[in-house]
Amino acid sequence: MVSEYEKEKARNIERNAAILRSLGLHKPLFEPLYQRPKETKSIKKRKASIDIEESNSVAKVARVEPSVSGRVRRSTRTSGQKVDYTAEQQRSAPLPIMEEAKPRRANTSQVRRYDPKKFGAIPDVEIGSWWATRMECSRDAIHAPTVAGISGGPEGAYSVALSGGYEDDVDLGYAFTYTGSGGRALKGTKAAPKNLRTAPQSSDQTFDNPFNRALKRSCETGKPIRVVRGFKLQSKYAPSEGYRYDGLYKVEKAWIEEGLNSGKFLVCKFAFKRLPDQPPLPVRAIEGDEETQATDDNERAVIDDSEADDYEEIGTTDKNDS
């Protein structure tokens, strides 16, 4: 027997899917199949080999570093020879490239080359770029928070990360619904003090919340927002592992409605639409997903048990509620 909760969830999913379809999706005729990103192979340093007979016959001398003037280098292999070091070339390994998922060489410098608090694309980061961790994605300035789902400021949101979400959110790839921040007791309870990501809704969400306000502001300005999909998002448009940059979207609609919770608390909802003229999104099959509900476009809205609103962003400031 289907519970009232499941019936309400199904109604919400269909309603959200209808909202997305009404936006008019820029969906390509052909969608490439998702391919798992290839692991980048580490380059092993070759050990210098020394000819045993030569090393036995030639007396070893102290090595002297060459100067730019081309003086003779003293070594066991080049003793008595003049080597032109100015002809040597500096070589660096190119970034790995994949058609659907493009793993990026990890930025281990702890310093970002670009400011993530800007609207639109980040230089040198292609759509489809993939990272194994949120930290790597943050260092490349695509989505700064390593846990939070929204990164925003006074003039709107810079980026969002889809890593699960509320049960009635819908992801059609080229458009998706997103539930806002707040309304949950993230500190947990005495009985479950670590109940951070699964705390039930305990109050209404509002646009006074700085993250919801940032998304609402983006809806008013139309400024583009970078979108990252994570492996916890059970959508055919999500990667099977890691995190992928899926390009630029804009918020087409922002509203408040009764959420899917026992207390009937209100939640802020946002409808995102992908900007045109971007590479198509790869799709993957989801096996054994019994909670998938097909829409009229044969798209899927899938449930994930993880939480999407433990948002936190260092340096975010409040702005006037418009």
N, C-alpha and C positions, 0 to 999 in steps of 0.2 A: 504494500500500500504506500502510495506517495504521500509524504508528509506535507503539511501546509508550508513549511519552510522551503522545500524543494519546489513546490508550485510557485511560490512567490519569487524564488530565484529564477525560475524559467521565464516568468513574466518580465522580470527586470532585464534579463539577458536579451530577450526578443525586443523589448522597448529600446534598449541601448543600441542594438544592432540596427534597428530601423532609423535611429537618429544618425548613425554613421552612414548608412546608405543614402540618406537624404542629402548628405554633403556632396555626393558625386565623387566617386573614387577615381584617382588617376592610376588605374591598375593596368599593367601591360598585358598584351595578349599572351606572352610567354613568360613564365616564371621559372628561373633556373632551380635545379634541385640542390639542396644544401649538401655541402661536403665538409666533413670534419677537417678542421685546420691541421696542417702537417706540423709536427714538432720541428723546430729549428735545430739542426745538428750543430753541436759545438765543434769548433775547429781545433784539432789537436796540433800542437806545435811539434814540428819535426826536429828530432835531435840531430845535431851535427855529427856526421860520421867522419872518423879520421882513419886514413889508411895506416894500418898497423906497421907495414914495412917502412912507409915513409916516416912515420913517427919515430921508429927505432933508429933510422939512419940520419935524421936531422936533429941537431941539438935544439932543445926548446929555448926560446928567448922570451923575455917579458913582452907582453902585448902593449902596443902604444896606439891610442885612438887616433884615427886619421884627422887631418885638418882640411879645411876647404881648399888649401893650396895644392892638394894632391900629393902630399909627401908619402914616402914608402911606408906601408903598414907592416909591422913586425908581428908575424904569427907563424905557427908551424906549417900552415898550408900555403901561405903566400910569401914565404921568406925569400927575399931577393927580387920580388916582383913589384911593379908599380900598378896600383889599382885605381881606376877612375871612379870615385864614389859619387861624383856629381851626376853620373848617369843613372843612379838608382832612383826608383820611383816609389812614392808612398802609396801603399795600397790599403784599401779598407773594404770589408765585405759588404756587398749591397744588401738592402733590406729584402727579406723573402717576400715573394709575391704569389698569391693564389687568386683564382678567378672569383670564387665566392667569399672565402674567408682569407684575409690577409694578415697573418700574424706579424706584429711589429716587434723589432728588437727592443728588449726591455731597457727603459731609461733608468739606469742605476745611479745617476748622479744626484738624485734627490732634489734636483732643481728643474723647474718647468721652463721650457724655452718660451712659452706663450702664456698669456693671461687667460685662465678659463672663464673669467667674469666678463665675457664679451658675447655679443649676439652673432649668430651665424657660424660659418665654418671656421675651423682652426687650420692654419697653414700646415702643409706637409702631412696631414692626416686624411687619407682617402676614405670615402664611404665604403663600408665593408671591412674596415680594419678590425682586427680581433685581438683581444688580450686575455691572458689566463686569469688575471685577478683585477679587482676593482682598483687596486693601488696603481697598477700599470696604466690603466685607463685614466686615472687621476693625474698621473705624471705627464701624460700627453695632452692634458688640459681639455679633454673632451667632456668629462663629467667630474668635477672636483671632489665631491664628497665620496668617501669610501664606503659609507653605509647608507646615507640619506638618499631618498629618491628624487628630491627636487633641489636644484641649485638656482637661486634667484636673487634679485636685488630690487631696488626701488622702481626701476623701469620695466621690470618683467622677469621672466624665467630665462636662464641661459641654457639649461639642459635638464632632462629627466631620465631616470633609469627605470626600466620595467623589469622587475625581478620577482614577480608574483602578483600581488595586487588583491583587491577585494573579489569576492566570489562572483559578483555579477558584472564585473568589467568585461569588455569585449575587445578582442584584438583581431582586426581584419587586415593587418599588415600595413595597408596604405591609409588606414584610419583606425583609431582606437579610443576607447573611453578610459578615463583615468580618475580614480577617486582621490580626493584631497587629503590634507594632513589634519591631525588633531582628533580630539574626541575619544582617545583611548588612554587608559591609565598605564602608561608605559613603565612606571616604576614597579608595577606588579602589586601583589598583595602579600600579607604576612604568610598566607598559605602557599603562595607561589611567587616569591620575590624576584625570580628571574624570568617572569612571564612577559618579557619585553616585546616579543614579536607576535604574540598570539593573544594579547589582552583584548577583552571584549569592548565593544563600543559602550562608553559610559556617559557621554555627553554629546551635544550637537557640535558639528563642525560649522565654522563661519568663515567669511571672507576677511575677518579681522586677523586671522592667522596669517603671519607674514608670507608663508609659502603659498597658501591658497590665494592670497592677495597678489602675489607675483604672477601666478598663472592667469588670474582674472585680468591683470594689467596687460599681459601678453595677448589676451583675447581682444582687448580694446585697441592695442597698437598694431597687432599683426606681425610683430617681430618674430623671426624664425627661432626655433628651439631645437637644439641637438638632442637626438633620441638614441639611447643605448638599450639594447635588449640583452637580458641575462639568461643563463641556462635554467634558472628556477621558474621562468615564465613558461608555462605549459601551453605554448602556442606553436603552430606549425611554422610561424615566422621567427621563432626564437632559436638561438644556437643550442646544440646539444651539450655544449660545455663552454665555459668562459663567458666573455662579454663582447658584443659586436656593435660597432657604430653603424646605425642604419640611416643616417642622413638628417635632413632638416624637415621639421613639421611646424605647423602653426595651430594655435588654439582657435577653433571655429565657434565654440559655444561653451558657456560656463553657466551653471545653474545649481540650485540646491533642491534636493529631494529627500524623501524618507529612505533611510538606508536599510540594508538587509541585516537587521539585528533585532534581537528580542525586545529591546527597549524602544524601538521605533525612532531612534535618534536620527537627526538630519545629517546628511553628508554633502560635501561640495563635489560636483561632478564636472568633468571637462572632456570635450570632444576634440581630439587632435586629427589633423589631416596632413598627409605627406605632400610636400611641395613637388610640383611636376619637374620633368627633365632631370631626373636622378636615376642611377642604375637600379634595375629591378631587384627586389628582395628575394633571396633564396628561400625555398620552402622545404620542410622536412615532414616525414610521416610520424605520427604519434601512435604508438602501438598500445593497445590495452587500456585506452582512456575511456572509461564508462561514463564520465561526467561531461563528455563533449556533446554540445547541442548544435545541430546544423542550422544555419540561417538560410534565407531564400537564395542567397548567392553561393550556397554550398561552402561557406566559410565556417569557421569554428570559433566558439567562445569557450575557453577552457578554464577550469578552476585550479588554483594552486593554494596550498595551505600556508604559504609564507606571507609575511606582512609587508606592506609597501609604504607605511606612513611613519616610520621612525626617522623622520627627516631631521637633519641638523646640518647647518652650514655656518662655518665660522665667518664672521664679518657681515652677515646679512643684516640689513637695517630695515626698520619699519618704514612704511610710506602711507600717504593718505589713502583711505579706503574709497575707491571710486566706484 
